[in-house]
């Protein structure tokens, strides 16, 4: 009888220890909430969350299909996880400029689908680099920029502060020894 109670208590303790770890997995079975948007250029971004709003902790293989207003089609293409964190996905440049109807689907067990209108734009190029003109070509003296003089000033200031701190600690210790009468 005592053995049975001990075994039952051990089993109950084990169940209570494992139950909280299994709880979140049970709570999030089902559909996902998918938010589809353009990335400002020719790509698509998706944020996937559980239907109850909790963050998606596992990798889900989302697929994208897109149809342009003139009939052009893209996909199905698999979305890759983005660096922004769990539940964020991005395509990179996949669309050509124009208006697109984008549909993203999640497979079972999270069978979900979301559709959005996305305006794809051509990526902007970086401004043209203007070559630097030397002081000799300008006919003037070389200019001192902020980046060329601040490092020595900061390093000198730090060195002065370090010297002050060492002197202050030395004087303080010497005074403490004199007050206690120790050599």
CNS distance restraints for C-alpha pairs under 8 A (distance, minus, plus):
assign (resid   1 and name CA) (resid   5 and name CA) 6.41 0.50 0.50
assign (resid   2 and name CA) (resid   6 and name CA) 6.22 0.50 0.50
assign (resid   3 and name CA) (resid   7 and name CA) 6.09 0.50 0.50
assign (resid   4 and name CA) (resid   8 and name CA) 6.05 0.50 0.50
assign (resid   5 and name CA) (resid   9 and name CA) 6.04 0.50 0.50
assign (resid   6 and name CA) (resid  10 and name CA) 6.11 0.50 0.50
assign (resid   7 and name CA) (resid  11 and name CA) 6.10 0.50 0.50
assign (resid   8 and name CA) (resid  12 and name CA) 6.06 0.50 0.50
assign (resid   9 and name CA) (resid  13 and name CA) 6.09 0.50 0.50
assign (resid  10 and name CA) (resid  14 and name CA) 6.14 0.50 0.50
assign (resid  11 and name CA) (resid  15 and name CA) 6.18 0.50 0.50
assign (resid  12 and name CA) (resid  16 and name CA) 6.14 0.50 0.50
assign (resid  13 and name CA) (resid  17 and name CA) 6.11 0.50 0.50
assign (resid  14 and name CA) (resid  18 and name CA) 6.25 0.50 0.50
assign (resid  15 and name CA) (resid  19 and name CA) 5.78 0.50 0.50
assign (resid  16 and name CA) (resid  20 and name CA) 7.28 0.50 0.50
assign (resid  17 and name CA) (resid  21 and name CA) 7.81 0.50 0.50
assign (resid  18 and name CA) (resid  22 and name CA) 6.50 0.50 0.50
assign (resid  19 and name CA) (resid  23 and name CA) 6.12 0.50 0.50
assign (resid  20 and name CA) (resid  24 and name CA) 7.66 0.50 0.50
assign (resid  21 and name CA) (resid  25 and name CA) 7.95 0.50 0.50
assign (resid  22 and name CA) (resid  26 and name CA) 6.51 0.50 0.50
assign (resid  23 and name CA) (resid  27 and name CA) 6.21 0.50 0.50
assign (resid  24 and name CA) (resid  28 and name CA) 6.38 0.50 0.50
assign (resid  25 and name CA) (resid  29 and name CA) 6.90 0.50 0.50
assign (resid  28 and name CA) (resid  50 and name CA) 6.37 0.50 0.50
assign (resid  28 and name CA) (resid  51 and name CA) 7.83 0.50 0.50
assign (resid  28 and name CA) (resid  52 and name CA) 7.81 0.50 0.50
assign (resid  29 and name CA) (resid 109 and name CA) 7.18 0.50 0.50
assign (resid  29 and name CA) (resid 110 and name CA) 7.00 0.50 0.50
assign (resid  30 and name CA) (resid  50 and name CA) 7.88 0.50 0.50
assign (resid  30 and name CA) (resid  51 and name CA) 7.61 0.50 0.50
assign (resid  30 and name CA) (resid 109 and name CA) 6.43 0.50 0.50
assign (resid  30 and name CA) (resid 110 and name CA) 5.08 0.50 0.50
assign (resid  30 and name CA) (resid 111 and name CA) 7.18 0.50 0.50
assign (resid  31 and name CA) (resid  50 and name CA) 6.74 0.50 0.50
assign (resid  31 and name CA) (resid  51 and name CA) 5.95 0.50 0.50
assign (resid  31 and name CA) (resid 109 and name CA) 7.72 0.50 0.50
assign (resid  31 and name CA) (resid 110 and name CA) 4.60 0.50 0.50
assign (resid  31 and name CA) (resid 111 and name CA) 5.56 0.50 0.50
assign (resid  31 and name CA) (resid 112 and name CA) 5.39 0.50 0.50
assign (resid  32 and name CA) (resid  48 and name CA) 6.42 0.50 0.50
assign (resid  32 and name CA) (resid  49 and name CA) 5.62 0.50 0.50
assign (resid  32 and name CA) (resid  50 and name CA) 4.59 0.50 0.50
assign (resid  32 and name CA) (resid  51 and name CA) 4.99 0.50 0.50
assign (resid  32 and name CA) (resid 106 and name CA) 7.74 0.50 0.50
assign (resid  32 and name CA) (resid 110 and name CA) 5.94 0.50 0.50
assign (resid  32 and name CA) (resid 111 and name CA) 7.30 0.50 0.50
assign (resid  32 and name CA) (resid 112 and name CA) 5.72 0.50 0.50
assign (resid  33 and name CA) (resid  48 and name CA) 5.74 0.50 0.50
assign (resid  33 and name CA) (resid  49 and name CA) 5.16 0.50 0.50
assign (resid  33 and name CA) (resid  50 and name CA) 5.78 0.50 0.50
assign (resid  33 and name CA) (resid  51 and name CA) 5.11 0.50 0.50
assign (resid  33 and name CA) (resid  53 and name CA) 7.68 0.50 0.50
assign (resid  33 and name CA) (resid 112 and name CA) 7.41 0.50 0.50
assign (resid  34 and name CA) (resid  46 and name CA) 6.56 0.50 0.50
assign (resid  34 and name CA) (resid  47 and name CA) 5.79 0.50 0.50
assign (resid  34 and name CA) (resid  48 and name CA) 4.66 0.50 0.50
assign (resid  34 and name CA) (resid  49 and name CA) 6.61 0.50 0.50
assign (resid  34 and name CA) (resid 104 and name CA) 7.70 0.50 0.50
assign (resid  34 and name CA) (resid 112 and name CA) 7.65 0.50 0.50
assign (resid  34 and name CA) (resid 113 and name CA) 7.06 0.50 0.50
assign (resid  34 and name CA) (resid 114 and name CA) 5.82 0.50 0.50
assign (resid  35 and name CA) (resid  46 and name CA) 5.43 0.50 0.50
assign (resid  35 and name CA) (resid  47 and name CA) 5.13 0.50 0.50
assign (resid  35 and name CA) (resid  48 and name CA) 6.51 0.50 0.50
assign (resid  35 and name CA) (resid 114 and name CA) 7.06 0.50 0.50
assign (resid  36 and name CA) (resid  44 and name CA) 7.17 0.50 0.50
assign (resid  36 and name CA) (resid  45 and name CA) 6.02 0.50 0.50
assign (resid  36 and name CA) (resid  46 and name CA) 4.64 0.50 0.50
assign (resid  36 and name CA) (resid  47 and name CA) 6.81 0.50 0.50
assign (resid  36 and name CA) (resid 102 and name CA) 7.78 0.50 0.50
assign (resid  36 and name CA) (resid 104 and name CA) 7.45 0.50 0.50
assign (resid  36 and name CA) (resid 114 and name CA) 6.99 0.50 0.50
assign (resid  36 and name CA) (resid 115 and name CA) 7.00 0.50 0.50
assign (resid  36 and name CA) (resid 116 and name CA) 6.03 0.50 0.50
assign (resid  37 and name CA) (resid  44 and name CA) 5.82 0.50 0.50
assign (resid  37 and name CA) (resid  45 and name CA) 5.43 0.50 0.50
assign (resid  37 and name CA) (resid  46 and name CA) 6.41 0.50 0.50
assign (resid  37 and name CA) (resid 116 and name CA) 6.96 0.50 0.50
assign (resid  37 and name CA) (resid 117 and name CA) 7.85 0.50 0.50
assign (resid  37 and name CA) (resid 118 and name CA) 6.32 0.50 0.50
assign (resid  38 and name CA) (resid  42 and name CA) 7.44 0.50 0.50
assign (resid  38 and name CA) (resid  43 and name CA) 5.95 0.50 0.50
assign (resid  38 and name CA) (resid  44 and name CA) 4.48 0.50 0.50
assign (resid  38 and name CA) (resid  45 and name CA) 5.94 0.50 0.50
assign (resid  38 and name CA) (resid 118 and name CA) 5.39 0.50 0.50
assign (resid  38 and name CA) (resid 119 and name CA) 6.70 0.50 0.50
assign (resid  38 and name CA) (resid 120 and name CA) 6.80 0.50 0.50
assign (resid  39 and name CA) (resid  43 and name CA) 5.35 0.50 0.50
assign (resid  39 and name CA) (resid  44 and name CA) 5.34 0.50 0.50
assign (resid  39 and name CA) (resid  45 and name CA) 5.93 0.50 0.50
assign (resid  40 and name CA) (resid 120 and name CA) 6.93 0.50 0.50
assign (resid  40 and name CA) (resid 121 and name CA) 6.75 0.50 0.50
assign (resid  41 and name CA) (resid  93 and name CA) 7.33 0.50 0.50
assign (resid  41 and name CA) (resid 120 and name CA) 5.53 0.50 0.50
assign (resid  41 and name CA) (resid 121 and name CA) 4.63 0.50 0.50
assign (resid  41 and name CA) (resid 122 and name CA) 5.71 0.50 0.50
assign (resid  41 and name CA) (resid 123 and name CA) 5.10 0.50 0.50
assign (resid  41 and name CA) (resid 124 and name CA) 7.98 0.50 0.50
assign (resid  42 and name CA) (resid  92 and name CA) 7.27 0.50 0.50
assign (resid  42 and name CA) (resid  93 and name CA) 4.65 0.50 0.50
assign (resid  42 and name CA) (resid  94 and name CA) 5.88 0.50 0.50
assign (resid  42 and name CA) (resid  95 and name CA) 4.86 0.50 0.50
assign (resid  42 and name CA) (resid  96 and name CA) 6.05 0.50 0.50
assign (resid  42 and name CA) (resid  97 and name CA) 6.65 0.50 0.50
assign (resid  42 and name CA) (resid 120 and name CA) 4.83 0.50 0.50
assign (resid  42 and name CA) (resid 121 and name CA) 5.59 0.50 0.50
assign (resid  42 and name CA) (resid 122 and name CA) 6.31 0.50 0.50
assign (resid  42 and name CA) (resid 123 and name CA) 6.81 0.50 0.50
assign (resid  43 and name CA) (resid  90 and name CA) 7.22 0.50 0.50
assign (resid  43 and name CA) (resid  91 and name CA) 5.60 0.50 0.50
assign (resid  43 and name CA) (resid  92 and name CA) 4.83 0.50 0.50
assign (resid  43 and name CA) (resid  93 and name CA) 4.40 0.50 0.50
assign (resid  43 and name CA) (resid  94 and name CA) 5.40 0.50 0.50
assign (resid  43 and name CA) (resid  95 and name CA) 6.09 0.50 0.50
assign (resid  43 and name CA) (resid 120 and name CA) 7.14 0.50 0.50
assign (resid  44 and name CA) (resid  90 and name CA) 5.76 0.50 0.50
assign (resid  44 and name CA) (resid  91 and name CA) 5.48 0.50 0.50
assign (resid  44 and name CA) (resid  92 and name CA) 6.89 0.50 0.50
assign (resid  44 and name CA) (resid  93 and name CA) 7.83 0.50 0.50
assign (resid  44 and name CA) (resid  94 and name CA) 7.75 0.50 0.50
assign (resid  44 and name CA) (resid 118 and name CA) 7.96 0.50 0.50
assign (resid  45 and name CA) (resid  88 and name CA) 7.32 0.50 0.50
assign (resid  45 and name CA) (resid  89 and name CA) 5.65 0.50 0.50
assign (resid  45 and name CA) (resid  90 and name CA) 4.40 0.50 0.50
assign (resid  45 and name CA) (resid  91 and name CA) 6.60 0.50 0.50
assign (resid  46 and name CA) (resid  87 and name CA) 7.96 0.50 0.50
assign (resid  46 and name CA) (resid  88 and name CA) 5.81 0.50 0.50
assign (resid  46 and name CA) (resid  89 and name CA) 5.05 0.50 0.50
assign (resid  46 and name CA) (resid  90 and name CA) 6.32 0.50 0.50
assign (resid  47 and name CA) (resid  87 and name CA) 5.55 0.50 0.50
assign (resid  47 and name CA) (resid  88 and name CA) 4.64 0.50 0.50
assign (resid  47 and name CA) (resid  89 and name CA) 6.38 0.50 0.50
assign (resid  48 and name CA) (resid  55 and name CA) 7.88 0.50 0.50
assign (resid  48 and name CA) (resid  56 and name CA) 6.58 0.50 0.50
assign (resid  48 and name CA) (resid  87 and name CA) 4.75 0.50 0.50
assign (resid  48 and name CA) (resid  88 and name CA) 6.33 0.50 0.50
assign (resid  48 and name CA) (resid  89 and name CA) 7.91 0.50 0.50
assign (resid  49 and name CA) (resid  53 and name CA) 5.80 0.50 0.50
assign (resid  49 and name CA) (resid  54 and name CA) 5.98 0.50 0.50
assign (resid  49 and name CA) (resid  55 and name CA) 5.23 0.50 0.50
assign (resid  49 and name CA) (resid  56 and name CA) 5.07 0.50 0.50
assign (resid  49 and name CA) (resid  87 and name CA) 6.31 0.50 0.50
assign (resid  50 and name CA) (resid  54 and name CA) 5.35 0.50 0.50
assign (resid  50 and name CA) (resid  55 and name CA) 6.43 0.50 0.50
assign (resid  50 and name CA) (resid  56 and name CA) 6.08 0.50 0.50
assign (resid  55 and name CA) (resid  86 and name CA) 7.04 0.50 0.50
assign (resid  55 and name CA) (resid  87 and name CA) 6.85 0.50 0.50
assign (resid  56 and name CA) (resid  86 and name CA) 5.93 0.50 0.50
assign (resid  56 and name CA) (resid  87 and name CA) 5.13 0.50 0.50
assign (resid  57 and name CA) (resid  86 and name CA) 5.85 0.50 0.50
assign (resid  57 and name CA) (resid  87 and name CA) 7.05 0.50 0.50
assign (resid  58 and name CA) (resid  86 and name CA) 7.52 0.50 0.50
assign (resid  58 and name CA) (resid  87 and name CA) 7.86 0.50 0.50
assign (resid  59 and name CA) (resid  81 and name CA) 7.76 0.50 0.50
assign (resid  59 and name CA) (resid  86 and name CA) 7.92 0.50 0.50
assign (resid  59 and name CA) (resid  87 and name CA) 7.52 0.50 0.50
assign (resid  60 and name CA) (resid 106 and name CA) 6.99 0.50 0.50
assign (resid  60 and name CA) (resid 107 and name CA) 7.75 0.50 0.50
assign (resid  61 and name CA) (resid  78 and name CA) 6.80 0.50 0.50
assign (resid  61 and name CA) (resid  79 and name CA) 6.97 0.50 0.50
assign (resid  61 and name CA) (resid 106 and name CA) 6.50 0.50 0.50
assign (resid  61 and name CA) (resid 107 and name CA) 6.97 0.50 0.50
assign (resid  62 and name CA) (resid  78 and name CA) 5.83 0.50 0.50
assign (resid  62 and name CA) (resid  79 and name CA) 5.50 0.50 0.50
assign (resid  62 and name CA) (resid 104 and name CA) 6.58 0.50 0.50
assign (resid  62 and name CA) (resid 105 and name CA) 5.65 0.50 0.50
assign (resid  62 and name CA) (resid 106 and name CA) 4.86 0.50 0.50
assign (resid  62 and name CA) (resid 107 and name CA) 7.11 0.50 0.50
assign (resid  63 and name CA) (resid  76 and name CA) 6.05 0.50 0.50
assign (resid  63 and name CA) (resid  77 and name CA) 5.36 0.50 0.50
assign (resid  63 and name CA) (resid  78 and name CA) 4.39 0.50 0.50
assign (resid  63 and name CA) (resid  79 and name CA) 5.81 0.50 0.50
assign (resid  63 and name CA) (resid 104 and name CA) 5.59 0.50 0.50
assign (resid  63 and name CA) (resid 105 and name CA) 5.38 0.50 0.50
assign (resid  63 and name CA) (resid 106 and name CA) 6.73 0.50 0.50
assign (resid  64 and name CA) (resid  75 and name CA) 6.07 0.50 0.50
assign (resid  64 and name CA) (resid  76 and name CA) 5.30 0.50 0.50
assign (resid  64 and name CA) (resid  77 and name CA) 5.13 0.50 0.50
assign (resid  64 and name CA) (resid  78 and name CA) 6.28 0.50 0.50
assign (resid  64 and name CA) (resid  79 and name CA) 6.90 0.50 0.50
assign (resid  64 and name CA) (resid 102 and name CA) 6.96 0.50 0.50
assign (resid  64 and name CA) (resid 103 and name CA) 5.69 0.50 0.50
assign (resid  64 and name CA) (resid 104 and name CA) 4.51 0.50 0.50
assign (resid  64 and name CA) (resid 105 and name CA) 6.54 0.50 0.50
assign (resid  65 and name CA) (resid  73 and name CA) 7.45 0.50 0.50
assign (resid  65 and name CA) (resid  74 and name CA) 5.69 0.50 0.50
assign (resid  65 and name CA) (resid  75 and name CA) 4.50 0.50 0.50
assign (resid  65 and name CA) (resid  76 and name CA) 4.77 0.50 0.50
assign (resid  65 and name CA) (resid  77 and name CA) 6.59 0.50 0.50
assign (resid  65 and name CA) (resid 102 and name CA) 5.91 0.50 0.50
assign (resid  65 and name CA) (resid 103 and name CA) 5.36 0.50 0.50
assign (resid  65 and name CA) (resid 104 and name CA) 6.60 0.50 0.50
assign (resid  66 and name CA) (resid  73 and name CA) 5.60 0.50 0.50
assign (resid  66 and name CA) (resid  74 and name CA) 5.06 0.50 0.50
assign (resid  66 and name CA) (resid  75 and name CA) 6.46 0.50 0.50
assign (resid  66 and name CA) (resid  76 and name CA) 7.98 0.50 0.50
assign (resid  66 and name CA) (resid 100 and name CA) 6.27 0.50 0.50
assign (resid  66 and name CA) (resid 101 and name CA) 5.51 0.50 0.50
assign (resid  66 and name CA) (resid 102 and name CA) 4.30 0.50 0.50
assign (resid  66 and name CA) (resid 103 and name CA) 6.17 0.50 0.50
assign (resid  67 and name CA) (resid  71 and name CA) 6.13 0.50 0.50
assign (resid  67 and name CA) (resid  72 and name CA) 5.69 0.50 0.50
assign (resid  67 and name CA) (resid  73 and name CA) 4.46 0.50 0.50
assign (resid  67 and name CA) (resid  74 and name CA) 6.47 0.50 0.50
assign (resid  67 and name CA) (resid 100 and name CA) 5.52 0.50 0.50
assign (resid  67 and name CA) (resid 101 and name CA) 5.28 0.50 0.50
assign (resid  67 and name CA) (resid 102 and name CA) 6.62 0.50 0.50
assign (resid  68 and name CA) (resid  72 and name CA) 5.07 0.50 0.50
assign (resid  68 and name CA) (resid  73 and name CA) 6.28 0.50 0.50
assign (resid  68 and name CA) (resid  98 and name CA) 7.08 0.50 0.50
assign (resid  68 and name CA) (resid  99 and name CA) 5.86 0.50 0.50
assign (resid  68 and name CA) (resid 100 and name CA) 4.30 0.50 0.50
assign (resid  68 and name CA) (resid 101 and name CA) 6.25 0.50 0.50
assign (resid  69 and name CA) (resid  98 and name CA) 7.73 0.50 0.50
assign (resid  69 and name CA) (resid  99 and name CA) 6.08 0.50 0.50
assign (resid  69 and name CA) (resid 100 and name CA) 6.28 0.50 0.50
assign (resid  69 and name CA) (resid 101 and name CA) 7.77 0.50 0.50
assign (resid  74 and name CA) (resid  94 and name CA) 7.75 0.50 0.50
assign (resid  74 and name CA) (resid  95 and name CA) 7.44 0.50 0.50
assign (resid  79 and name CA) (resid  89 and name CA) 5.98 0.50 0.50
assign (resid  79 and name CA) (resid  90 and name CA) 6.00 0.50 0.50
assign (resid  79 and name CA) (resid  91 and name CA) 5.60 0.50 0.50
assign (resid  80 and name CA) (resid  89 and name CA) 5.50 0.50 0.50
assign (resid  80 and name CA) (resid  90 and name CA) 5.87 0.50 0.50
assign (resid  80 and name CA) (resid  91 and name CA) 6.53 0.50 0.50
assign (resid  81 and name CA) (resid  86 and name CA) 7.82 0.50 0.50
assign (resid  81 and name CA) (resid  87 and name CA) 7.34 0.50 0.50
assign (resid  81 and name CA) (resid  88 and name CA) 5.89 0.50 0.50
assign (resid  81 and name CA) (resid  89 and name CA) 4.35 0.50 0.50
assign (resid  81 and name CA) (resid  90 and name CA) 6.45 0.50 0.50
assign (resid  82 and name CA) (resid  88 and name CA) 5.39 0.50 0.50
assign (resid  82 and name CA) (resid  89 and name CA) 4.77 0.50 0.50
assign (resid  82 and name CA) (resid  90 and name CA) 5.63 0.50 0.50
assign (resid  83 and name CA) (resid  88 and name CA) 7.55 0.50 0.50
assign (resid  84 and name CA) (resid  88 and name CA) 6.22 0.50 0.50
assign (resid  95 and name CA) (resid 120 and name CA) 6.41 0.50 0.50
assign (resid  96 and name CA) (resid 120 and name CA) 6.38 0.50 0.50
assign (resid  96 and name CA) (resid 121 and name CA) 7.22 0.50 0.50
assign (resid  96 and name CA) (resid 122 and name CA) 7.31 0.50 0.50
assign (resid  97 and name CA) (resid 119 and name CA) 7.35 0.50 0.50
assign (resid  97 and name CA) (resid 120 and name CA) 4.65 0.50 0.50
assign (resid  97 and name CA) (resid 121 and name CA) 4.56 0.50 0.50
assign (resid  97 and name CA) (resid 122 and name CA) 5.67 0.50 0.50
assign (resid  98 and name CA) (resid 119 and name CA) 5.74 0.50 0.50
assign (resid  98 and name CA) (resid 120 and name CA) 5.22 0.50 0.50
assign (resid  98 and name CA) (resid 121 and name CA) 6.63 0.50 0.50
assign (resid  99 and name CA) (resid 117 and name CA) 7.00 0.50 0.50
assign (resid  99 and name CA) (resid 118 and name CA) 5.85 0.50 0.50
assign (resid  99 and name CA) (resid 119 and name CA) 4.55 0.50 0.50
assign (resid  99 and name CA) (resid 120 and name CA) 6.21 0.50 0.50
assign (resid 100 and name CA) (resid 117 and name CA) 5.69 0.50 0.50
assign (resid 100 and name CA) (resid 118 and name CA) 5.13 0.50 0.50
assign (resid 100 and name CA) (resid 119 and name CA) 6.23 0.50 0.50
assign (resid 100 and name CA) (resid 120 and name CA) 7.24 0.50 0.50
assign (resid 101 and name CA) (resid 115 and name CA) 6.94 0.50 0.50
assign (resid 101 and name CA) (resid 116 and name CA) 5.85 0.50 0.50
assign (resid 101 and name CA) (resid 117 and name CA) 4.64 0.50 0.50
assign (resid 101 and name CA) (resid 118 and name CA) 6.26 0.50 0.50
assign (resid 102 and name CA) (resid 115 and name CA) 5.49 0.50 0.50
assign (resid 102 and name CA) (resid 116 and name CA) 5.38 0.50 0.50
assign (resid 102 and name CA) (resid 117 and name CA) 6.18 0.50 0.50
assign (resid 102 and name CA) (resid 118 and name CA) 6.78 0.50 0.50
assign (resid 103 and name CA) (resid 113 and name CA) 6.97 0.50 0.50
assign (resid 103 and name CA) (resid 114 and name CA) 5.64 0.50 0.50
assign (resid 103 and name CA) (resid 115 and name CA) 4.24 0.50 0.50
assign (resid 103 and name CA) (resid 116 and name CA) 6.61 0.50 0.50
assign (resid 104 and name CA) (resid 113 and name CA) 5.62 0.50 0.50
assign (resid 104 and name CA) (resid 114 and name CA) 5.40 0.50 0.50
assign (resid 104 and name CA) (resid 115 and name CA) 6.41 0.50 0.50
assign (resid 105 and name CA) (resid 111 and name CA) 7.35 0.50 0.50
assign (resid 105 and name CA) (resid 112 and name CA) 5.70 0.50 0.50
assign (resid 105 and name CA) (resid 113 and name CA) 4.40 0.50 0.50
assign (resid 105 and name CA) (resid 114 and name CA) 6.69 0.50 0.50
assign (resid 106 and name CA) (resid 110 and name CA) 6.14 0.50 0.50
assign (resid 106 and name CA) (resid 111 and name CA) 5.21 0.50 0.50
assign (resid 106 and name CA) (resid 112 and name CA) 5.06 0.50 0.50
assign (resid 106 and name CA) (resid 113 and name CA) 6.34 0.50 0.50
assign (resid 107 and name CA) (resid 111 and name CA) 4.86 0.50 0.50
assign (resid 107 and name CA) (resid 112 and name CA) 7.09 0.50 0.50
assign (resid 133 and name CA) (resid 137 and name CA) 6.51 0.50 0.50
assign (resid 133 and name CA) (resid 138 and name CA) 6.88 0.50 0.50
assign (resid 134 and name CA) (resid 138 and name CA) 6.46 0.50 0.50
assign (resid 134 and name CA) (resid 142 and name CA) 7.86 0.50 0.50
assign (resid 135 and name CA) (resid 139 and name CA) 6.05 0.50 0.50
assign (resid 135 and name CA) (resid 140 and name CA) 5.43 0.50 0.50
assign (resid 135 and name CA) (resid 141 and name CA) 5.84 0.50 0.50
assign (resid 135 and name CA) (resid 142 and name CA) 5.08 0.50 0.50
assign (resid 135 and name CA) (resid 143 and name CA) 7.67 0.50 0.50
assign (resid 136 and name CA) (resid 140 and name CA) 6.35 0.50 0.50
assign (resid 136 and name CA) (resid 141 and name CA) 7.43 0.50 0.50
assign (resid 136 and name CA) (resid 142 and name CA) 7.89 0.50 0.50
assign (resid 144 and name CA) (resid 148 and name CA) 6.34 0.50 0.50
assign (resid 144 and name CA) (resid 149 and name CA) 7.27 0.50 0.50
assign (resid 145 and name CA) (resid 149 and name CA) 7.01 0.50 0.50
assign (resid 146 and name CA) (resid 150 and name CA) 6.15 0.50 0.50
assign (resid 147 and name CA) (resid 151 and name CA) 7.30 0.50 0.50
assign (resid 149 and name CA) (resid 153 and name CA) 6.80 0.50 0.50
assign (resid 150 and name CA) (resid 154 and name CA) 6.10 0.50 0.50
assign (resid 151 and name CA) (resid 155 and name CA) 6.09 0.50 0.50
assign (resid 152 and name CA) (resid 156 and name CA) 5.93 0.50 0.50
assign (resid 153 and name CA) (resid 157 and name CA) 6.15 0.50 0.50
assign (resid 154 and name CA) (resid 158 and name CA) 6.19 0.50 0.50
assign (resid 155 and name CA) (resid 159 and name CA) 6.18 0.50 0.50
assign (resid 156 and name CA) (resid 160 and name CA) 6.26 0.50 0.50
assign (resid 157 and name CA) (resid 161 and name CA) 6.25 0.50 0.50
assign (resid 158 and name CA) (resid 162 and name CA) 6.16 0.50 0.50
assign (resid 159 and name CA) (resid 163 and name CA) 6.26 0.50 0.50
assign (resid 160 and name CA) (resid 164 and name CA) 6.21 0.50 0.50
assign (resid 161 and name CA) (resid 165 and name CA) 6.14 0.50 0.50
assign (resid 162 and name CA) (resid 166 and name CA) 6.26 0.50 0.50
assign (resid 163 and name CA) (resid 167 and name CA) 6.18 0.50 0.50
assign (resid 164 and name CA) (resid 168 and name CA) 5.98 0.50 0.50
assign (resid 165 and name CA) (resid 169 and name CA) 6.16 0.50 0.50
assign (resid 166 and name CA) (resid 170 and name CA) 6.18 0.50 0.50
assign (resid 167 and name CA) (resid 171 and name CA) 6.16 0.50 0.50
assign (resid 168 and name CA) (resid 172 and name CA) 6.07 0.50 0.50
assign (resid 169 and name CA) (resid 173 and name CA) 6.13 0.50 0.50
assign (resid 170 and name CA) (resid 174 and name CA) 6.17 0.50 0.50
assign (resid 171 and name CA) (resid 175 and name CA) 6.08 0.50 0.50
assign (resid 172 and name CA) (resid 176 and name CA) 6.15 0.50 0.50
assign (resid 173 and name CA) (resid 177 and name CA) 6.24 0.50 0.50
assign (resid 174 and name CA) (resid 178 and name CA) 6.31 0.50 0.50
assign (resid 175 and name CA) (resid 179 and name CA) 6.18 0.50 0.50
assign (resid 176 and name CA) (resid 180 and name CA) 6.35 0.50 0.50
assign (resid 177 and name CA) (resid 181 and name CA) 6.02 0.50 0.50
assign (resid 177 and name CA) (resid 182 and name CA) 5.33 0.50 0.50
assign (resid 177 and name CA) (resid 183 and name CA) 6.61 0.50 0.50
assign (resid 178 and name CA) (resid 182 and name CA) 6.41 0.50 0.50
assign (resid 178 and name CA) (resid 183 and name CA) 7.39 0.50 0.50
